[in-house]
């Protein structure tokens, strides 16, 4: 239900968030650094991670950031 990827390599974020690798049907909460999230989602344009991200109800990102235009399409429940 909760995945903490703070200070982890981007490869781990890709492994868990890309649907082709893993489908996390019960993932509700994610802790991740914004830079890793932006890299893995290719600035929120990569559909392979959209399904796992769309079910999140809580997103903890360390540090300030400005939500990109299509951020809400990845995280509609936030």
C-alpha positions in Angstrom: 0.0 0.0 0.0 2.9 2.3 0.6 6.2 2.6 -1.4 9.1 4.7 -0.2 11.7 5.4 -2.9 13.4 8.4 -1.2 17.2 8.4 -1.9 16.9 5.3 -4.1 18.2 5.0 -7.7 15.9 5.9 -10.5 16.0 2.3 -11.7 14.0 1.2 -8.7 11.4 3.9 -9.4 11.2 2.7 -12.9 10.9 -1.0 -11.8 8.0 -0.3 -9.5 6.1 2.4 -11.4 6.2 1.1 -15.0 3.2 -1.1 -15.6 5.3 -3.3 -18.0 7.5 -4.3 -15.0 5.1 -4.4 -12.1 1.4 -3.7 -11.5 0.9 -2.5 -7.9 -2.8 -2.9 -7.6 -2.9 -1.7 -3.9 -0.4 1.1 -4.1 -2.0 4.1 -2.4 1.0 6.1 -1.1 4.3 7.0 -2.7 7.4 8.8 -1.3 9.8 9.8 -3.9 12.2 12.7 -4.9 10.7 14.9 -7.6 13.7 14.6 -9.9 13.4 10.8 -9.9 9.7 11.0 -10.6 10.2 13.4 -13.5 12.9 11.3 -15.0 11.0 8.0 -14.7 7.8 9.5 -16.2 9.7 11.5 -18.8 8.3 14.7 -17.4 4.8 13.1 -17.1 4.6 12.0 -20.7 5.3 8.3 -20.4 2.1 6.3 -20.3 3.9 3.1 -19.0 3.8 4.6 -15.5 0.4 6.3 -15.6 -1.7 3.3 -14.4 0.3 2.8 -11.2 0.4 6.5 -10.5 -3.3 7.1 -11.2 -4.4 5.1 -8.1 -2.2 7.0 -5.6 -4.1 8.9 -2.9 -1.0 10.3 -1.2 2.2 11.6 -2.8 5.1 12.8 -0.6 7.8 14.7 -2.6 10.8 16.1 -0.8 11.3 19.8 -1.6 9.3 22.4 -3.5 8.3 21.9 -7.1 5.9 23.3 -9.6 3.3 20.9 -10.9 3.7 20.5 -14.7 0.7 20.9 -16.9 -0.2 17.2 -17.2 0.6 16.3 -13.5 -3.0 15.9 -12.6 -3.6 13.4 -15.4 -1.0 11.1 -13.7 -2.4 11.7 -10.2 -6.1 12.4 -10.5 -6.9 11.4 -6.9 -4.6 14.0 -5.3 
